[in-house]
Amino acid sequence: MKQAQLLEKYKLISSHTCRRLFCTNAYLNGIDVQLIMKISGHKSEKAFRRYLKISNHEAAQKLKEAWGLD
């Protein structure tokens, strides 16, 4: 039989989740990729880009900003 537990949110989030969230948020806020990689410890840009979790909406927003349509 399963039991329900009430846990604090911080106990449910791993350091990996926090690292990925930091990288994604920093990227979306326009921080230089090389700087984020230096902070996060990624060695290659290819590995870093696979690490980002960006929704279709967020990707569209970044394109609009890049094209000056924002």
Backbone torsions as a table, in degrees:
resi	resn	phi	psi	omega
1	MET	NA	134.7	-180.0
2	LYS	-83.6	147.1	176.3
3	GLN	-118.0	140.7	176.8
4	ALA	-86.9	141.2	177.7
5	GLN	-126.1	147.2	174.1
6	LEU	-103.5	113.2	-177.3
7	LEU	-120.3	153.1	173.7
8	GLU	-70.1	145.1	-178.0
9	LYS	-58.3	-38.9	-177.4
10	TYR	-62.1	-22.6	178.6
11	LYS	-78.5	-14.9	-177.4
12	LEU	-98.4	-9.3	-175.5
13	ILE	-106.6	129.2	-179.8
14	SER	-86.6	166.2	177.0
15	SER	-66.2	-30.3	177.1
16	HIS	-62.7	-42.7	177.8
17	THR	-61.2	-43.3	-179.8
18	CYS	-64.4	-41.5	179.5
19	ARG	-62.9	-46.0	179.8
20	ARG	-63.3	-42.8	179.2
21	LEU	-64.3	-42.1	176.9
22	PHE	-59.1	-48.7	-178.3
23	CYS	-60.5	-45.3	-179.2
24	THR	-64.8	-47.2	-179.2
25	ASN	-64.7	-41.2	178.7
26	ALA	-62.8	-42.9	178.7
27	TYR	-61.8	-45.9	-179.3
28	LEU	-66.9	-24.4	178.0
29	ASN	-88.2	5.6	172.9
30	GLY	86.3	12.4	177.5
31	ILE	-71.8	138.8	-177.5
32	ASP	-55.7	134.8	-177.5
33	VAL	-58.1	-41.5	-179.3
34	GLN	-62.9	-37.0	177.7
35	LEU	-67.4	-44.2	178.5
36	ILE	-60.9	-43.1	179.7
37	MET	-62.5	-37.6	178.9
38	LYS	-64.0	-41.1	-179.8
39	ILE	-71.0	-42.8	-174.0
40	SER	-82.9	-16.3	178.5
41	GLY	88.6	8.7	176.6
42	HIS	-69.7	136.8	-177.7
43	LYS	-91.4	-31.0	-179.0
44	SER	-126.3	149.4	179.2
45	GLU	-67.8	-31.3	178.4
46	LYS	-61.4	-46.7	178.6
47	ALA	-64.9	-40.4	179.7
48	PHE	-61.7	-46.2	-177.3
49	ARG	-64.4	-33.8	175.9
50	ARG	-67.6	-25.5	-175.9
51	TYR	-75.1	-28.9	-177.0
52	LEU	-68.4	143.4	174.9
53	LYS	-120.0	96.5	-176.0
54	ILE	-118.6	127.4	179.4
55	SER	-73.6	165.9	176.9
56	ASN	-60.2	-38.6	179.2
57	HIS	-64.0	-44.5	179.6
58	GLU	-64.6	-38.5	178.2
59	ALA	-63.9	-41.6	178.5
60	ALA	-63.4	-40.2	178.2
61	GLN	-62.2	-42.8	179.2
62	LYS	-62.9	-38.7	177.2
63	LEU	-65.4	-43.0	178.5
64	LYS	-60.1	-42.8	178.5
65	GLU	-63.8	-44.6	-178.3
66	ALA	-62.9	-34.0	-178.2
67	TRP	-91.0	1.3	178.5
68	GLY	71.5	29.0	-178.3
69	LEU	-101.3	4.2	-175.8
70	ASP	-80.5	NA	NA
